[in-house]
Amino acid sequence: MNNNHAGITGRGRSWEVLNSWWIALSFVSFAWIGFFYIGAKAKQKRWIYFGVLFFILQFIGFIAVGATKGSLQQVFIYVWIASWGAGIVLSFTERRRYLISLDLLLNTDAPQKENQKIRDDVISDYQSEGIEIRHQENQDAVKPAEDFKAEEIQTEVDIQHAASKVIDINNCSELDFINLPGFNTETAKTAADYRTRHNGFYSADEFLAITQVKPHLIEDVKAHITCGPYGAKQPVPHKSDEPDEKPKAADQQPSRKLDF
């Protein structure tokens, strides 16, 4: 992997540390506040649900410890301690996903071509959440309906032929990404763009996080990918079917000279 890969998002470790301050809340049993914060910041219901869960386990559990006695109180104490530890572990686990999501949402000052791909990715990722994001269509990139239909048909054919193919996510083509289970043209463009901007993927897990692979497809996608060094050159086949040299003139049939 290239050493130029700066942290998780490419924005630098200082930016990533500053945007990870919410993890400290989990050490004082306020993990639920941290998850509410990142859920609202990244516009992801996933972390809002975590916040609700830890609010019940930590805040209400803390009140229940003071309101009960005996063996029941001991049970609430154990539950509170377990939720405290789980909050710390889960905060560190979700940090990578949060930073990547925040990077995508904040990357609105990129060049126009790159910014267009990022906006398309954000719209695709958050469409199911009902989040409205303003998106200006690039008229030069709009294709006729017939072209899209032809691409869909070609994609279906490619998927059938590539069902058992294993690709190197750091060196494959954008079309190879489309052949992965659950991928489409937008997902493939997102993966290819991120790979170019960050000098490749650090691991298969990072690739799965960037492309937002659905949980039920993770194992299937993993079975079709590998993560090799970024920028590895593929061998060029030798054209052995072409003759190396043209026939020499001496080998040709000599012309007959007629004397009159």
N, C-alpha and C positions, 0 to 999 in steps of 0.2 A: 504494500500500500504506500502511496506517495506521502512523504513527510510534510508536504505543504498543506495537508488536510488539517485546518485549524479548528480544533474542537469538534463540536457536533454540527453546527450550522454554517461554519465558515465566517461568522461575524467576529470571531475572537473570543478567547476564554473570559476576558473581563466582562464583555456583554452577557455571556452565559451565566457567570457568577452573579451579576447584579440582578438578573431575571430569575434567579433561583432562591431569592431571600425567603420565599414563602415556606421552604423546607424547614426553616428554623422553628416555625410554629408547631410542627409535629413534636418537637422535643419538649414542649411545655403543654402537651396534650390538647393542642388546638389545631390538629391536622384538618379538622373539618372546615375551619376558616380558610386554610391554605387551598383546599380543593374547591371551595366556593369561589375563591379569588381567581384561580387559573381557569376554572370553568367559564367564568364571565369574561376573562381577558381573552381567551382563545376561542370563545363561543362554541364550547363543546359540552353537551349535556352529560357526557361520560363522567366528567369530574364533578359536576353538580350532584350526580347520584352518589358518588363517593362521599361528598360533603354531607349529604343527608344521612348516609349510613354511619359515618363517624360522629355526627352530631348526636345520634341516638345512643351510640355505644359509649361515647366519652362524656358529653355534657349531661345527658339524662342519667347515664350510669353513675356519674359523680354525685348527683343529687340523691340517687337511690341509695348510695353507700351511707350517706348521712341520715337518711330517713328510715333505715332498717337496722335490725340488730340480729345477733346470733349467726346461725349458719347461712341465712339468706344474705346477710351483709357480707359474709365471706365470699359468697358466689359473685356478688356485684363487684367486689374488690378485684377478684381474679379476672372478671370480664373487662374491667376498666384497664388493668395492667396489660392484658393481651391486646386490647384495642390501641393502647398507647404504643406498644412495640410495632404492631401492624401498620399504624399510621406512619411511623418513621420509615419502615422498609418500603411501603408503597409510594411514599413521597419521592424517595430516591429512584424507584423503579419507573415512575411516570415522568420524571424530569426530562429525559431525552425526548419523549413524545411531545411534551409541552413545548420545549424549545424549538423543535422542528415546526410545530403548528404555528407558533408565534412568528417564526422567521418567515413563513409563507404569507401570513397575514400582513406583516409589516413591510414586505418587500415590494412597495408600490412606487419606489423611485428608481427602479431598474430601467435599462434601455427599453425602448418600445417593444422590440421583438421579444425580448426575454420577459418583459412585464406582461405581455399578452398571454404567454404560456402559464405564468404564475396565476393570473386572474382566472384562466380557464380551469386550472387545478383547484383553486379555492372554491369556485362555483360548483365543481363536480363533487368535492369532498363535503361541502356543507349544504348541498341542495336538499338532502334528506332531512336536515334539521330545520328547514323552512327559513333559512337565513337569506335575506335579499342583499346581494352585492351588485353594485353598479358595474356594468360590463359594456364597454363600447366596442362594437364589432369592427374589425378591420376589413374594410370593403375589398381590399386587394386579396384577402385570404378567403373570401366567400366563394364557395364552389357550387356549381349547379347541382340540382337534386340528383341528376343522373350519375354524376361523379361519385356522390356519397353512396348511392345504391351499388355502384360497381365496386367501390372499396369494401362495402359490407360483404358482398358476395365473395370477393377475393379473400377477405379475412376468414370467412367460414371455411373456405377450401384450405387455406394455410393451416388453420387450427387442426383440421382433420389429419393433415400430413405430418404435423409437428407434435402430435399428442405425446409421443414418447421421447422427444428431443430434450436434451439437457443443454442449457445455454450458460455462458459466462457473462454475468451481469455487468462486468466492467469492460467487456470488449465486444459484446454482441451488437447487432444493428437494432434500430428502433422497431423494425418489423418483427424481430424476434421477441420483443417485449409483448407485442400484441398477441402472440401465440400462447402466452401464459394463461392459465385458467383465471377467468374473471377480469382480464385486462381488456381495455379498448384503446382507441387512438389517443384519447386524452391522457389516460394513465401512462401509455408508452411515451408520450411527449414529456410528461412530468418526470419520468425516470431518466430519460435521455438528457434532459436539460439539467437536472440536478447532478447527474454524473459528470457532465462537462464543467459545471461551475465549481464543483467540489473535488475535482480530480479523482473521481471514482467513488465507489461505495466502500465503507469500512468493513461491512459484514453483510450477511444475508438478512440479519435482523433489521439493520438500518434500511435496507432496500424495502423490506416489508412495511416498515413504519412510514417511509416516504410515500409509498404508493397506496397506503391505507387499505391493505388487503383484508378482506373480510375474515373473521375468525374461522369460519368453516372451510375456507380455502387455503389457509396458511400451510398446512402440511402438504397439500397437493402442489402448491407453488414451490415449496422447498424441494420437493422431489424433482423439479425440473430446472433448478438453478445451481450454479456454483459461483464463488467469488474469488476470481484470480487477480493477479496484479493488474493495475490500470495501465492501459496503453500497450499491452503485449501484442507484438506483430504476428500476424498469421502467415504461415509459409505460402509462397506463391508457387503454384503448380508449374512444372516445366512442360513446355509445348513440344512433346517428343514426336508429335505426328507431322511436324513440319520439317522438311529437309534442311540441314545446316548449311549446305553449300549448293550452289547451282551446278549442274553438269559442266565439266570443263569442255572447252572447245575441242581439245584433242580427242575426247571420247565420242564426239559426234561423227556421223558418217561423212567422210570427205566428199566434196563435190567433184564430179567428173568433168575433166577439161577436154574439149574436143578441138583438135587441130585440123584446119582445112588447108 
